[in-house]
């Protein structure tokens, strides 16, 4: 009796579409590789020879079109003499933006760097001045109602309310009277100044 063989076909799942955040992550890796290579003063050909990757593939990685494996990224990091973590973008946007800024700086002629530094410094100073101008500080004796009035004012203006004493106590790890008794008034003032500089626009002070 002849045997009957049944043929079964296995349907492969469709490849998942490339996500925008994945593309951004790969592009960020490329920027970090390019920046690290520039810092080392290596040409792409030199990095290709040292890492075992082809020069063409390195160009794809640095251009954000190549998706290197962990082994390849480790080889590139070893050739650049940096930890592999330095070639991986951080999860927050600030670090990604910082990597982009450093990438631009690495490609800027050295003679133009002082003018660029002054531009960044002036922009940062203007931002700090605007932030200070938006703050409201309530000053008064203890028990005068600063906290009650501050919360109402913050609700009316739609801005955060921060009680400076609570920040100082959280940062130091003790109540204000204990802080002053153990470390002195100068330490309290230092912690108060640090908390004030890091606080939100609406703040109460003792």
Sine and cosine of phi, psi and omega as CSV:
sin_phi,cos_phi,sin_psi,cos_psi,sin_omega,cos_omega
0.00,0.00,0.82,-0.57,-0.05,-1.00
-0.92,0.40,0.59,-0.81,0.04,-1.00
-1.00,0.08,0.53,-0.85,-0.02,-1.00
-0.92,-0.40,0.85,-0.53,0.02,-1.00
-0.97,-0.25,0.81,-0.58,0.02,-1.00
-1.00,-0.07,0.75,-0.66,0.03,-1.00
-0.99,-0.12,0.78,-0.63,0.03,-1.00
-0.91,-0.42,0.70,-0.72,0.03,-1.00
-0.96,-0.26,0.70,-0.72,0.02,-1.00
-0.98,-0.22,0.85,-0.52,0.00,-1.00
-1.00,0.03,0.88,-0.47,0.00,-1.00
-0.97,0.25,0.64,-0.77,0.03,-1.00
-0.91,0.41,0.57,-0.82,0.01,-1.00
-0.92,0.40,0.60,-0.80,0.01,-1.00
-0.90,0.44,0.66,-0.75,0.00,-1.00
-0.92,0.38,0.68,-0.73,0.01,-1.00
-0.90,0.44,0.57,-0.82,-0.02,-1.00
-0.93,0.37,0.77,-0.63,-0.04,-1.00
-1.00,0.03,0.43,-0.90,-0.03,-1.00
-0.90,0.44,-0.62,0.78,-0.01,-1.00
-0.94,0.34,-0.47,0.88,0.08,-1.00
-0.93,0.38,-0.68,0.73,0.02,-1.00
-0.89,0.46,-0.65,0.76,0.01,-1.00
-0.91,0.42,-0.61,0.80,0.01,-1.00
-0.91,0.42,-0.70,0.71,0.01,-1.00
-0.90,0.43,-0.65,0.76,0.03,-1.00
-0.90,0.44,-0.60,0.80,0.02,-1.00
-0.92,0.39,-0.60,0.80,0.09,-1.00
-0.87,0.49,-0.69,0.73,0.02,-1.00
-0.87,0.49,-0.66,0.76,0.03,-1.00
-0.90,0.44,-0.67,0.75,-0.02,-1.00
-0.92,0.38,-0.62,0.78,0.06,-1.00
-0.90,0.43,-0.70,0.71,0.00,-1.00
-0.89,0.45,-0.66,0.75,0.01,-1.00
-0.91,0.41,-0.69,0.72,0.00,-1.00
-0.90,0.43,-0.61,0.79,0.03,-1.00
-0.92,0.40,-0.64,0.77,0.02,-1.00
-0.91,0.42,-0.63,0.78,0.03,-1.00
-0.89,0.45,-0.58,0.82,0.00,-1.00
-0.99,0.16,-0.19,0.98,-0.03,-1.00
0.94,0.34,0.49,0.87,-0.03,-1.00
-0.99,-0.15,0.60,-0.80,0.15,-0.99
-0.98,0.19,0.27,-0.96,0.03,-1.00
-0.90,0.43,-0.57,0.82,0.01,-1.00
-0.91,0.41,-0.66,0.75,0.02,-1.00
-0.90,0.45,-0.66,0.75,0.01,-1.00
-0.92,0.39,-0.62,0.79,0.03,-1.00
-0.88,0.47,-0.68,0.73,-0.01,-1.00
-0.91,0.41,-0.64,0.77,-0.06,-1.00
-0.97,0.24,-0.50,0.87,-0.08,-1.00
-0.99,-0.12,-0.30,0.95,-0.04,-1.00
1.00,0.04,0.03,1.00,0.05,-1.00
-1.00,0.02,0.42,-0.91,0.06,-1.00
-0.97,0.24,0.46,-0.89,0.01,-1.00
-0.89,0.46,-0.59,0.81,0.02,-1.00
-0.91,0.41,-0.66,0.75,0.00,-1.00
-0.92,0.39,-0.61,0.79,0.06,-1.00
-0.88,0.47,-0.64,0.77,0.04,-1.00
-0.88,0.47,-0.62,0.79,0.03,-1.00
-0.92,0.39,-0.66,0.75,0.01,-1.00
-0.89,0.45,-0.75,0.67,-0.04,-1.00
-0.92,0.39,-0.44,0.90,0.03,-1.00
-1.00,0.06,-0.01,1.00,0.03,-1.00
0.99,0.11,0.13,0.99,-0.01,-1.00
-0.99,-0.16,-0.26,0.97,-0.01,-1.00
-0.98,-0.21,0.66,-0.75,0.00,-1.00
-0.93,-0.37,1.00,0.02,-0.12,-0.99
-0.94,0.34,0.55,-0.84,0.10,-0.99
-0.96,0.29,0.20,-0.98,0.03,-1.00
-0.89,0.46,-0.63,0.78,0.00,-1.00
-0.90,0.44,-0.69,0.72,0.01,-1.00
-0.91,0.42,-0.67,0.74,0.00,-1.00
-0.90,0.43,-0.59,0.80,0.05,-1.00
-0.91,0.41,-0.61,0.79,0.04,-1.00
-0.91,0.41,-0.65,0.76,0.03,-1.00
-0.91,0.41,-0.68,0.73,0.01,-1.00
-0.88,0.47,-0.65,0.76,0.02,-1.00
-0.90,0.44,-0.65,0.76,0.01,-1.00
-0.92,0.40,-0.52,0.85,0.02,-1.00
-1.00,0.05,-0.10,0.99,-0.01,-1.00
0.87,0.50,0.70,0.71,0.07,-1.00
-0.74,-0.67,0.44,-0.90,0.11,-0.99
-0.90,0.45,0.54,-0.84,-0.03,-1.00
-0.88,0.48,-0.46,0.89,0.00,-1.00
-0.88,0.47,-0.44,0.90,0.00,-1.00
-0.94,0.34,-0.26,0.97,0.00,-1.00
-0.98,-0.20,0.10,1.00,0.02,-1.00
-0.94,-0.34,0.79,-0.61,-0.01,-1.00
-0.92,0.38,0.55,-0.83,0.07,-1.00
-0.96,0.27,0.24,-0.97,-0.09,-1.00
-0.98,0.18,-0.33,0.94,-0.05,-1.00
-1.00,-0.10,0.46,-0.89,-0.07,-1.00
-0.91,0.41,-0.49,0.87,-0.03,-1.00
-0.89,0.45,-0.67,0.74,0.00,-1.00
-0.92,0.38,-0.62,0.78,0.03,-1.00
-0.89,0.45,-0.67,0.74,0.03,-1.00
-0.91,0.40,-0.61,0.80,0.03,-1.00
-0.90,0.44,-0.65,0.76,0.04,-1.00
-0.89,0.46,-0.62,0.79,0.02,-1.00
-0.92,0.39,-0.65,0.76,0.03,-1.00
-0.89,0.45,-0.70,0.71,0.02,-1.00
-0.90,0.44,-0.56,0.83,0.04,-1.00
-0.90,0.44,-0.69,0.72,0.03,-1.00
-0.90,0.44,-0.68,0.73,0.00,-1.00
-0.89,0.46,-0.60,0.80,-0.01,-1.00
-0.91,0.42,-0.43,0.90,-0.02,-1.00
-0.99,-0.14,0.03,1.00,-0.01,-1.00
-1.00,0.05,0.71,-0.71,0.06,-1.00
-0.83,0.56,0.62,-0.79,-0.08,-1.00
-0.86,0.51,-0.56,0.83,-0.03,-1.00
-0.92,0.40,-0.39,0.92,-0.03,-1.00
-1.00,-0.04,-0.12,0.99,-0.07,-1.00
-0.90,0.43,-0.66,0.75,0.02,-1.00
-0.85,0.52,-0.69,0.73,0.01,-1.00
-0.91,0.42,-0.61,0.79,0.02,-1.00
-0.93,0.37,-0.61,0.79,0.05,-1.00
-0.90,0.44,-0.66,0.76,0.03,-1.00
-0.90,0.43,-0.62,0.78,0.02,-1.00
-0.90,0.44,-0.70,0.71,0.02,-1.00
-0.90,0.43,-0.66,0.75,0.00,-1.00
-0.89,0.45,-0.69,0.73,0.00,-1.00
-0.92,0.40,-0.61,0.79,0.02,-1.00
-0.92,0.39,-0.65,0.76,0.01,-1.00
-0.92,0.39,-0.64,0.77,0.01,-1.00
-0.91,0.41,-0.62,0.78,0.02,-1.00
-0.91,0.42,-0.64,0.77,0.03,-1.00
-0.90,0.43,-0.64,0.77,0.02,-1.00
-0.92,0.40,-0.62,0.79,0.01,-1.00
-0.91,0.41,-0.64,0.76,0.02,-1.00
-0.90,0.44,-0.66,0.75,0.00,-1.00
-0.89,0.45,-0.69,0.72,0.02,-1.00
-0.90,0.43,-0.58,0.82,-0.02,-1.00
-0.93,0.37,-0.34,0.94,-0.01,-1.00
-1.00,-0.04,-0.05,1.00,-0.03,-1.00
-1.00,0.08,0.54,-0.84,0.08,-1.00
-0.83,-0.55,0.86,-0.52,0.00,-1.00
-0.93,-0.37,0.79,-0.61,0.06,-1.00
-0.98,-0.19,0.84,-0.54,-0.07,-1.00
-0.88,-0.48,0.71,-0.70,0.02,-1.00
0.02,-1.00,0.07,-1.00,0.01,-1.00
-0.94,0.34,0.32,-0.95,0.05,-1.00
-0.90,0.44,0.69,-0.72,0.01,-1.00
0.99,0.14,0.11,0.99,-0.03,-1.00
-0.98,0.18,-0.20,0.98,0.03,-1.00
0.97,-0.25,0.32,0.95,-0.03,-1.00
-0.88,0.47,-0.69,0.73,-0.05,-1.00
-0.91,0.40,-0.69,0.72,0.01,-1.00
-0.90,0.44,-0.74,0.67,0.01,-1.00
-0.91,0.41,-0.62,0.78,-0.01,-1.00
-0.89,0.46,-0.68,0.73,0.02,-1.00
-0.89,0.45,-0.67,0.74,0.02,-1.00
-0.91,0.42,-0.66,0.75,0.01,-1.00
-0.91,0.42,-0.67,0.75,0.01,-1.00
-0.90,0.43,-0.65,0.76,0.04,-1.00
-0.90,0.44,-0.64,0.76,-0.03,-1.00
-0.93,0.37,-0.58,0.81,-0.03,-1.00
-1.00,0.01,-0.21,0.98,-0.02,-1.00
0.94,0.34,0.61,0.79,-0.01,-1.00
-0.79,-0.61,0.28,-0.96,-0.02,-1.00
-0.92,0.39,0.48,-0.88,0.10,-1.00
-0.91,-0.40,0.79,-0.62,-0.01,-1.00
-0.79,-0.61,0.79,-0.62,0.06,-1.00
-0.99,-0.14,0.91,-0.42,-0.18,-0.98
-0.88,0.48,-0.63,0.78,-0.01,-1.00
-0.87,0.49,-0.62,0.78,-0.01,-1.00
-0.92,0.40,-0.61,0.79,0.05,-1.00
-0.90,0.43,-0.68,0.74,0.01,-1.00
-0.88,0.47,-0.69,0.72,-0.01,-1.00
-0.91,0.42,-0.62,0.78,0.04,-1.00
-0.92,0.40,-0.68,0.74,-0.04,-1.00
-0.94,0.35,-0.62,0.78,-0.04,-1.00
-1.00,0.08,-0.51,0.86,-0.01,-1.00
1.00,0.02,0.39,0.92,0.01,-1.00
-0.40,-0.92,0.33,-0.95,0.05,-1.00
-0.93,0.37,0.39,-0.92,-0.06,-1.00
-0.84,0.55,-0.75,0.67,0.01,-1.00
-0.86,0.51,-0.62,0.78,0.00,-1.00
-0.93,0.37,-0.63,0.78,0.02,-1.00
-0.86,0.52,-0.74,0.67,-0.04,-1.00
-0.91,0.41,-0.63,0.78,-0.02,-1.00
-0.93,0.38,-0.63,0.78,-0.08,-1.00
-1.00,0.10,-0.62,0.78,-0.16,-0.99
-0.90,-0.43,-0.23,0.97,0.04,-1.00
0.99,-0.11,0.25,-0.97,-0.06,-1.00
-0.93,0.37,-0.55,0.83,-0.01,-1.00
-0.89,0.45,-0.64,0.77,0.03,-1.00
-0.91,0.41,-0.66,0.75,0.04,-1.00
-0.87,0.50,-0.69,0.72,0.00,-1.00
-0.91,0.42,-0.60,0.80,0.02,-1.00
-0.91,0.41,-0.71,0.71,0.03,-1.00
-0.91,0.41,-0.58,0.82,0.02,-1.00
-0.91,0.41,-0.66,0.75,0.02,-1.00
-0.91,0.41,-0.66,0.75,0.02,-1.00
-0.90,0.43,-0.67,0.74,0.01,-1.00
-0.92,0.40,-0.60,0.80,0.01,-1.00
-0.91,0.41,-0.64,0.77,-0.01,-1.00
-0.94,0.35,-0.43,0.90,-0.03,-1.00
-0.98,-0.18,0.02,1.00,-0.12,-0.99
-1.00,0.08,0.15,-0.99,0.01,-1.00
-0.98,0.18,0.11,-0.99,-0.11,-0.99
-0.85,0.53,-0.58,0.81,-0.04,-1.00
-0.97,-0.23,0.91,-0.42,-0.13,-0.99
-0.66,-0.75,0.61,-0.80,0.12,-0.99
-0.95,-0.30,0.57,-0.82,0.01,-1.00
-0.79,-0.61,0.46,-0.89,0.01,-1.00
-0.94,0.35,0.00,0.00,0.00,0.00
